[in-house]
Amino acid sequence: MSTIKPTSIDQLKIKIAIIGSKGLPAKYGGVQVVVEQLAKELVKNGNSVTVYARKYYSANKSKRFLYEGIKVINISGINTKRLDTISHSFISALYATFGDYDIVVFHSIIPAFFSFIPKIFGKKTVLHSHGLIDTIAKWSKLEKLLVISLARASSYFLDRVTTVAQTEVTRTSQIFHKNVSVIPNGFNFKPLPPSTSPQKYFLFVGRIVPGKGLDTLINAFNEFCKQNNDYELRIIGEQVHSSSVYNKLISLSKINDHIKWLGPVYNDKLISYYQNAFAIINPSTSESFSITTIEAIAYNGFVISSDLVQIKSIFKDHLSYFEVNNSTSLFNTLIEVTKDMSIRQKFILHSRDFNFYTYDWSIISKLYYSYYSSLLQ
C-alpha cells in the first residue's frame, strides 16, 4: 500500500474524465455521491472535470450540460439490470478516449473493464474501487469468478488503483497485481445536534438492493414488535433494477403496519429524519465505506450496525454492533437499547469525539488531487 500526502491544489491544473457514475445531481448510491462531491471540489480549485452520466438517471436530459461547473455528458446505454453498467461504460470509454483529458478515471470495477480503450490511445487511467468483488451479494459465484477474471485482465491497462478501506487493500492488490492506495470517501459535515426528544422510530437509509441486510432488519423488527409495539421502522431508499428483492421485502413487512417505506429522501428532510430517530440501523452484509453511517453519527449519534470488519475498522467503538446476518442478534440489541435508555445516551455523548473532519471533502479532494498530479509528473 502506498501513502498519499496532500499536495497544494493550486499547482497543476488537470483535465479529468470520470466514468462509472449514474448521473448528476447524485440521487442514487454512494458512488454517485462520491463522484459529485469530488468533482465539485476539483472544479472549485481550477481543474476541469467531465462526468459521463446515464441519460435515464439524469434530471437534465440534455446531451451536454454544466452542473455546478462540472461538464456532464449524458450517454444512453442498454437500461437493463445486466447490461446497464457494461454498455454505458463501454460507450463512455470510447468518448473519453478521443476527448481532451489528462486522466480517465473509472469508479468501480466493472467500468474499468474498458480501461484498455483510452490506455491504448495514450491516456492515463485510474480505478477507484468502491468494494470487494467477493462480497457483492447480488452476484452469483459464477458471476464473481467472471468479474474477477475480467478485472485481472483490465489491470494491465490501469496505471493506478485505489480502494476506500484499509481492510480491502490486500485483496484488491491480489486481484489487480498492483500497489493499492487508500483514499476514503468524504462527507460534508454540518454541525447539527441530534434531537433531545427522539421520536420512537428506527431508521434505515440506503439503496434497496441485495447486500444491505434489509431482510435481517425486517425479521428482527417483526419479532421486536411482538414485545414492544411503540416503535416504527422507517425505511428510506430507492430501488433500481431490484424489483424482485423489493417485492420479497414488502412481503416480509406487510404483516407489520409499523414498517413505513418512505422512498428516496434527500437534503434537509433526510437530515431531519436522522436527527429525530431513536436509532439508525445499518444491517449491511457487505460494505466498504458507509457514508450514511458517518451521516448518522453526525446527525444523531446512536447507530446500530452489523459487525462487518470494514465497518468496525473505521467506526470502532462509536457504534453498537450486532452479528451480521443474524436477526436474533439484532432483535436482542433492539430489546436491550429500548429497555436501557442510558445506552443511547452513552453513544450520543461519544459521537462528539468522532473525527468528522478527517473525512471532510476539502481534505479528501486534496488526496485525490495529489494522486492524480503525481501520475502526470
C-alpha positions as CSV (number, residue, x, y, z in Angstrom):
1,M,0.0,0.0,0.0
2,S,1.3,3.5,-0.9
3,T,0.7,6.5,1.3
4,I,-0.7,9.7,-0.2
5,K,0.3,13.1,1.0
6,P,-1.8,16.1,0.3
7,T,-0.4,18.5,-2.4
8,S,-1.2,22.1,-2.9
9,I,-4.3,22.0,-5.1
10,D,-3.3,25.3,-6.7
11,Q,-0.5,23.9,-8.8
12,L,-1.0,21.7,-11.9
13,K,-4.5,22.0,-13.5
14,I,-5.7,18.6,-14.5
15,K,-8.3,17.6,-17.1
16,I,-10.2,14.6,-15.8
17,A,-12.9,12.3,-17.3
18,I,-15.0,10.3,-14.9
19,I,-16.7,7.0,-15.9
20,G,-18.9,5.0,-13.5
21,S,-21.5,7.5,-12.2
22,K,-25.1,7.2,-13.0
23,G,-25.8,10.9,-13.0
24,L,-25.7,14.4,-11.5
25,P,-27.0,15.6,-9.2
26,A,-26.4,12.4,-7.2
27,K,-29.7,10.7,-6.2
28,Y,-28.8,7.0,-6.2
29,G,-26.0,5.3,-4.3
30,G,-22.7,6.1,-2.7
31,V,-20.6,6.1,-5.9
32,Q,-22.7,8.9,-7.3
33,V,-22.3,11.0,-4.1
34,V,-18.5,10.5,-4.2
35,V,-18.3,11.5,-7.8
36,E,-20.4,14.6,-7.4
37,Q,-18.6,15.9,-4.2
38,L,-15.1,15.1,-5.6
39,A,-15.9,16.7,-8.9
40,K,-17.2,19.9,-7.2
41,E,-14.0,20.2,-5.1
42,L,-11.7,19.6,-8.1
43,V,-13.6,22.1,-10.2
44,K,-13.7,24.7,-7.4
45,N,-9.9,24.6,-7.4
46,G,-9.5,25.2,-11.2
47,N,-9.4,21.7,-12.6
48,S,-11.6,20.5,-15.5
49,V,-13.9,17.6,-14.7
50,T,-16.2,15.8,-17.2
51,V,-18.6,13.2,-15.8
52,Y,-20.1,10.7,-18.2
53,A,-23.7,10.2,-16.9
54,R,-26.6,8.0,-17.9
55,K,-29.4,9.9,-19.5
56,Y,-32.2,7.9,-17.9
57,Y,-30.9,8.7,-14.4
58,S,-30.3,12.5,-15.0
59,A,-32.8,15.1,-14.3
60,N,-31.4,17.1,-17.1
61,K,-31.8,15.1,-20.3
62,S,-29.6,17.4,-22.5
63,K,-26.7,15.7,-24.3
64,R,-24.2,18.1,-22.6
65,F,-24.7,20.5,-19.8
66,L,-22.9,22.2,-16.9
67,Y,-23.7,21.2,-13.3
68,E,-22.0,23.5,-10.7
69,G,-19.0,23.8,-13.1
70,I,-18.8,20.1,-13.9
71,K,-19.2,19.2,-17.5
72,V,-21.8,16.4,-17.8
73,I,-22.2,14.3,-20.9
74,N,-25.3,12.1,-21.0
75,I,-25.0,8.8,-22.8
76,S,-27.6,6.2,-23.1
77,G,-26.6,2.6,-22.6
78,I,-28.9,-0.5,-22.5
79,N,-31.0,0.1,-19.5
80,T,-31.4,-3.4,-18.1
81,K,-30.1,-5.0,-14.9
82,R,-27.3,-6.9,-16.6
83,L,-26.3,-4.5,-19.4
84,D,-26.7,-1.0,-18.0
85,T,-23.3,-0.5,-16.4
86,I,-21.4,-2.5,-19.1
87,S,-22.9,-0.8,-22.1
88,H,-22.7,2.7,-20.6
89,S,-19.1,2.2,-19.6
90,F,-18.0,0.9,-23.0
91,I,-19.6,3.8,-24.9
92,S,-18.2,6.3,-22.3
93,A,-14.7,4.9,-22.6
94,L,-14.9,5.4,-26.4
95,Y,-16.0,9.0,-26.0
96,A,-13.3,9.7,-23.3
97,T,-10.6,8.2,-25.5
98,F,-10.9,11.0,-28.0
99,G,-11.6,13.8,-25.6
100,D,-9.1,16.3,-24.3
101,Y,-8.3,14.7,-20.9
102,D,-5.1,14.0,-19.0
103,I,-6.6,11.2,-17.0
104,V,-9.6,8.9,-17.4
105,V,-10.9,7.8,-14.0
106,F,-13.1,4.7,-13.5
107,H,-15.2,4.5,-10.4
108,S,-15.9,0.8,-9.6
109,I,-14.5,-2.3,-11.1
110,I,-16.9,-3.1,-14.0
111,P,-16.4,0.3,-15.7
112,A,-12.7,-0.3,-15.5
113,F,-13.0,-3.4,-17.9
114,F,-12.8,-0.8,-20.7
115,S,-9.7,1.0,-19.4
116,F,-7.8,-0.6,-22.3
117,I,-9.6,1.7,-24.8
118,P,-8.2,5.1,-23.5
119,K,-4.9,3.4,-22.5
120,I,-4.1,2.2,-26.0
121,F,-4.5,5.8,-27.2
122,G,-2.1,7.1,-24.6
123,K,-4.4,8.3,-21.8
124,K,-3.5,7.8,-18.1
125,T,-6.0,5.5,-16.4
126,V,-7.1,5.2,-12.7
127,L,-9.5,2.9,-11.0
128,H,-11.2,3.9,-7.7
129,S,-12.6,0.6,-6.3
130,H,-15.6,1.0,-4.0
131,G,-15.9,-2.6,-2.8
132,L,-14.6,-6.1,-2.9
133,I,-15.9,-8.3,-5.7
134,D,-16.0,-11.3,-3.4
135,T,-18.6,-9.8,-1.1
136,I,-21.1,-8.4,-3.6
137,A,-24.4,-10.1,-2.6
138,K,-26.3,-9.5,-5.9
139,W,-23.8,-11.7,-7.9
140,S,-23.7,-15.5,-8.2
141,K,-20.4,-17.4,-7.7
142,L,-20.0,-17.8,-11.5
143,E,-20.6,-14.0,-12.0
144,K,-18.0,-13.2,-9.3
145,L,-15.5,-15.5,-11.0
146,L,-16.1,-13.9,-14.3
147,V,-15.8,-10.4,-12.9
148,I,-12.5,-11.2,-11.1
149,S,-11.1,-12.7,-14.3
150,L,-12.0,-9.6,-16.3
151,A,-10.7,-7.3,-13.5
152,R,-7.3,-9.1,-13.7
153,A,-7.2,-8.6,-17.4
154,S,-8.0,-4.9,-17.1
155,S,-5.2,-4.4,-14.6
156,Y,-2.7,-4.4,-17.4
157,F,-4.3,-1.2,-18.7
158,L,-4.6,0.7,-15.4
159,D,-1.9,3.0,-14.2
160,R,-3.2,3.2,-10.6
161,V,-5.7,1.6,-8.3
162,T,-7.2,2.8,-5.0
163,T,-9.7,1.5,-2.5
164,V,-11.8,3.2,0.1
165,A,-10.8,1.0,3.1
166,Q,-7.6,-0.3,4.6
167,T,-9.2,-3.7,5.2
168,E,-9.6,-4.2,1.4
169,V,-6.0,-3.4,0.3
170,T,-4.7,-6.9,0.4
171,R,-7.5,-8.5,-1.6
172,T,-7.6,-5.6,-4.1
173,S,-3.8,-5.9,-4.6
174,Q,-4.2,-9.7,-5.2
175,I,-6.8,-9.1,-7.9
176,F,-5.1,-6.3,-9.8
177,H,-1.4,-7.2,-9.0
178,K,-0.7,-3.5,-8.2
179,N,0.3,-1.4,-5.3
180,V,-3.0,-0.2,-4.0
181,S,-3.5,3.2,-2.2
182,V,-6.3,4.0,0.3
183,I,-8.4,7.2,-0.2
184,P,-11.6,7.1,2.0
185,N,-14.9,8.6,1.0
186,G,-15.7,12.1,2.1
187,F,-18.5,13.8,3.9
188,N,-19.9,17.3,4.0
189,F,-20.2,17.8,7.8
190,K,-22.9,20.2,9.1
191,P,-22.5,20.6,12.9
192,L,-26.1,20.0,13.8
193,P,-27.1,18.4,17.2
194,P,-29.4,15.4,17.4
195,S,-32.9,15.9,18.8
196,T,-33.1,16.0,22.6
197,S,-36.5,14.3,22.4
198,P,-36.2,11.5,19.8
199,Q,-39.3,10.0,18.2
200,K,-40.0,6.3,18.6
201,Y,-38.7,5.1,15.3
202,F,-35.7,3.2,14.0
203,L,-34.3,4.4,10.7
204,F,-32.7,2.7,7.7
205,V,-31.1,4.8,4.9
206,G,-29.7,3.1,1.8
207,R,-30.4,1.5,-1.5
208,I,-33.0,-1.3,-1.7
209,V,-30.6,-3.9,-3.1
210,P,-29.0,-7.2,-2.0
211,G,-26.2,-6.8,0.5
212,K,-28.0,-4.1,2.6
213,G,-29.4,-6.7,5.0
214,L,-32.9,-5.4,5.0
215,D,-34.3,-8.9,5.3
216,T,-32.4,-9.3,8.6
217,L,-33.6,-5.9,9.8
218,I,-37.3,-6.6,9.0
219,N,-37.3,-10.0,10.5
220,A,-35.7,-8.6,13.7
221,F,-38.2,-5.7,13.9
222,N,-41.1,-8.0,13.3
223,E,-40.0,-10.0,16.4
224,F,-39.3,-6.9,18.3
225,C,-42.9,-5.6,17.7
226,K,-44.3,-8.7,19.4
227,Q,-42.8,-7.4,22.7
228,N,-42.9,-3.6,22.0
229,N,-45.3,-2.0,19.5
230,D,-44.4,1.6,20.4
231,Y,-41.8,1.9,17.7
232,E,-41.8,2.2,13.9
233,L,-39.2,1.2,11.4
234,R,-38.9,3.8,8.7
235,I,-37.0,2.8,5.5
236,I,-35.6,5.5,3.2
237,G,-34.1,4.4,-0.1
238,E,-34.6,3.8,-3.8
239,Q,-34.9,0.5,-5.7
240,V,-33.5,0.4,-9.2
241,H,-33.2,-2.9,-11.1
242,S,-34.1,-4.8,-7.9
243,S,-37.8,-5.2,-8.1
244,S,-37.7,-8.9,-7.1
245,V,-35.7,-8.0,-4.0
246,Y,-38.1,-5.2,-3.2
247,N,-41.1,-7.4,-3.6
248,K,-39.7,-10.0,-1.2
249,L,-39.0,-7.3,1.4
250,I,-42.5,-5.9,1.0
251,S,-43.8,-9.4,1.5
252,L,-41.8,-9.7,4.8
253,S,-43.0,-6.4,6.0
254,K,-46.7,-6.4,5.0
255,I,-47.7,-8.2,8.2
256,N,-46.4,-5.3,10.3
257,D,-48.1,-1.9,9.9
258,H,-45.3,-0.3,12.0
259,I,-42.9,-0.6,9.0
260,K,-43.1,2.5,6.7
261,W,-41.5,2.6,3.3
262,L,-40.7,6.3,2.6
263,G,-38.9,6.0,-0.8
264,P,-35.9,8.3,-1.6
265,V,-35.4,11.4,0.7
266,Y,-32.7,14.0,0.3
267,N,-31.0,17.0,1.8
268,D,-32.6,18.8,4.8
269,K,-35.6,16.5,5.0
270,L,-33.2,13.5,5.3
271,I,-31.2,15.2,8.0
272,S,-34.4,15.8,9.9
273,Y,-35.2,12.1,9.8
274,Y,-31.7,11.3,11.1
275,Q,-32.0,13.8,13.9
276,N,-35.3,12.7,15.2
277,A,-34.8,8.9,15.0
278,F,-34.3,6.8,18.2
279,A,-31.5,5.0,16.3
280,I,-30.2,4.5,12.8
281,I,-29.6,0.9,11.8
282,N,-27.1,-0.3,9.2
283,P,-27.7,-4.1,8.7
284,S,-25.4,-4.4,5.7
285,T,-23.9,-7.8,4.8
286,S,-21.3,-6.2,2.5
287,E,-20.0,-2.7,2.9
288,S,-16.7,-1.0,2.2
289,F,-17.2,2.6,3.5
290,S,-20.6,3.7,4.7
291,I,-21.2,7.4,4.1
292,T,-24.7,7.0,5.6
293,T,-23.1,5.8,8.9
294,I,-21.0,8.9,9.2
295,E,-24.1,11.0,8.5
296,A,-26.0,9.0,11.1
297,I,-23.3,9.6,13.7
298,A,-23.1,13.3,12.8
299,Y,-26.9,14.0,12.9
300,N,-28.0,11.5,15.5
301,G,-25.2,9.8,17.4
302,F,-26.8,6.4,18.0
303,V,-26.1,3.9,15.3
304,I,-26.7,0.1,15.4
305,S,-24.6,-1.7,12.8
306,S,-23.7,-5.2,11.7
307,D,-20.2,-6.1,12.8
308,L,-18.6,-6.1,9.4
309,V,-14.8,-5.9,9.7
310,Q,-14.8,-2.9,7.2
311,I,-17.3,-1.0,9.4
312,K,-15.6,-1.8,12.7
313,S,-12.2,-0.8,11.4
314,I,-13.5,2.7,10.5
315,F,-16.0,3.4,13.3
316,K,-14.6,1.3,16.1
317,D,-16.5,1.9,19.4
318,H,-18.7,4.7,18.1
319,L,-21.3,2.1,17.0
320,S,-23.4,-0.5,18.7
321,Y,-22.8,-3.8,16.9
322,F,-24.8,-7.0,16.3
323,E,-23.8,-10.1,14.4
324,V,-24.0,-9.7,10.7
325,N,-26.9,-11.6,9.0
326,N,-28.3,-12.6,12.4
327,S,-31.8,-11.3,13.0
328,T,-31.9,-12.7,16.5
329,S,-28.7,-10.8,17.5
330,L,-30.3,-7.6,16.1
331,F,-33.6,-8.4,17.9
332,N,-31.7,-8.7,21.2
333,T,-30.0,-5.4,20.6
334,L,-33.3,-3.6,19.9
335,I,-34.8,-5.0,23.1
336,E,-31.7,-4.1,25.2
337,V,-31.4,-0.5,23.9
338,T,-35.1,0.3,24.3
339,K,-35.1,-1.0,27.9
340,D,-32.0,0.8,28.9
341,M,-32.0,4.4,27.6
342,S,-28.6,5.1,29.1
343,I,-27.1,3.1,26.3
344,R,-28.3,5.5,23.7
345,Q,-27.1,8.5,25.7
346,K,-23.7,6.9,26.1
347,F,-23.2,6.6,22.3
348,I,-24.6,10.1,21.6
349,L,-22.0,11.6,24.0
350,H,-19.2,9.5,22.5
351,S,-20.2,10.6,19.0
352,R,-18.9,14.0,19.7
353,D,-15.4,12.5,19.7
354,F,-15.6,11.1,16.2
355,N,-13.1,12.9,13.9
356,F,-15.5,14.0,11.2
357,Y,-13.1,16.5,9.7
358,T,-10.7,13.6,8.7
359,Y,-13.4,12.9,6.0
360,D,-14.2,16.4,5.0
361,W,-14.3,16.7,1.2
362,S,-11.9,19.6,1.2
363,I,-9.3,17.3,2.7
364,I,-10.2,14.2,0.7
365,S,-10.2,16.1,-2.6
366,K,-6.6,17.1,-1.9
367,L,-5.6,13.5,-1.5
368,Y,-7.2,12.7,-4.9
369,Y,-5.5,15.7,-6.5
370,S,-2.1,14.6,-5.2
371,Y,-2.8,11.2,-6.5
372,Y,-3.6,12.5,-10.0
373,S,-0.9,15.0,-10.2
374,S,1.8,12.5,-9.2
375,L,0.7,10.3,-12.1
376,L,1.3,13.1,-14.6
377,Q,4.7,14.1,-13.3
